Amino acid sequence: MKKCLLLGNGGREAVLAEQISKGYTLYAIMPYPNPSIVEYVQQSHGTYLLGDPFDKELVKKFVQEQGIEACVVSQDNLLQEGLIDLAKELGLQTFGPTAKGAKIEWSKTYALEIVEKIAPEMVIQNRAIASQEELEQAIAQYKDDSFVVKPEGLTGGKGVKVGGIHFHGKEEGYQYAKQCLQEAGRVIIQDKVEGREFTVMAFTDGEHIVVTPTTFDYPYRFEQDKGPGTGGMGCLSFENGRLPFLEQSDIDKCAAVILDTIHELNRESLEFSGVIYGGFFKCKDGIKFIEFNARFGDPEAINVLNALETPFTEILEQIHTKTLSPETCKFKKNYTFTVYVVSPNYAIKSSKEPCEFTLNTKAILEKGAKIYFASTKQIEGDQYVSVGNSRLFAIHASGKTLEEARQTVYQAMENTMDEKLSYRKDIGEMYEH
Ligand code: GLY
């Protein structure tokens, strides 16, 4: 069996580990033992190393010692730091863009420049700001806080702030934009538009794409979409791969922009393969582009990879041989549903205090749901502890209806969640009939 290295340690990597371990022997380098990744490494008779996945010498040594043949990276900062470039230099089969290809995510101005060329009608009126003077002029154009501030650089999905939601009043928006400008030397000010956000991800071998089921993410920390933005508190997808407010023609438009973008990025050499994430808005006057990410979304990866009918490792082979096509990459006709569980302080205040909690994994699995650990390590038995300030673990289920998938998740969470833990109880509610 092919030996495949996975770098990264979130819930997204937990589901990637599950999928890779079904067809390859899984190897991992991670800073702490993520219980899901450890389990899948062991199931596939691989090996993991506790260490820094950014340490290129360490990665190189591990690859050579273990005879690793393939590498999967889907964590934004590892991509930006060129871990796929390193894997390519070592002759590995790769899934993920080079650092140059990943620029599509960490430079919002670069992404906008590309989409302006390819599909100008999808671009929301914006200004790329590089000086204090330009910033003052841009903000002066607005009567109120109907604008969006988009920082340059990686922000883990949490940097974009919308007027009237994340900041209130022009002055607060201006101060945030000024801070972004000082930190990165550039910031984008964009008109605020009304619409519904959705995500279209696509596998790509660098020439072709296969669109995955469209997902709907719940980025806000609290129920009724209140509180600060997060990496995502829950996510769902529908059996037909569409969301109820979308037409197939909407998704086709997004797919066309994604494909043209891949061709633009790969014009000179193969900078981009793996998966691309497109964030879009459905507005009264059509589909608008929000952003690209050079990786799977998290939790979106949990939904989409659980919807796969074709084994993920077959997709990795198709990407390697550049034979990816919708005929050979299939999805099940299922609804998928994921809820993230976090510590009470998550996205509210940074706390150095680890959050210790109990989790009866057996009871959750017996109720038909799956668990994907993220920033958590096991102490012993049912005792776990948080690592850092990120999301702790995700509970996932698929079903023949949305209600079935939703109930499986929430029923599995009944009486199994430590009182200390926090999660949204309204995921999927807006889609109830
Ligand atoms: N859930 C949003 C992201 O991964 O960027």
Boltz pocket constraint, residues with backbone or C-beta under 6 A from the ligand:
constraints:
  - pocket:
      binder: B
      contacts: [[A, 156], [A, 157], [A, 217], [A, 230], [A, 231], [A, 232], [A, 293], [A, 296], [A, 297], [A, 298], [A, 299], [A, 300]]
      max_distance: 6.0
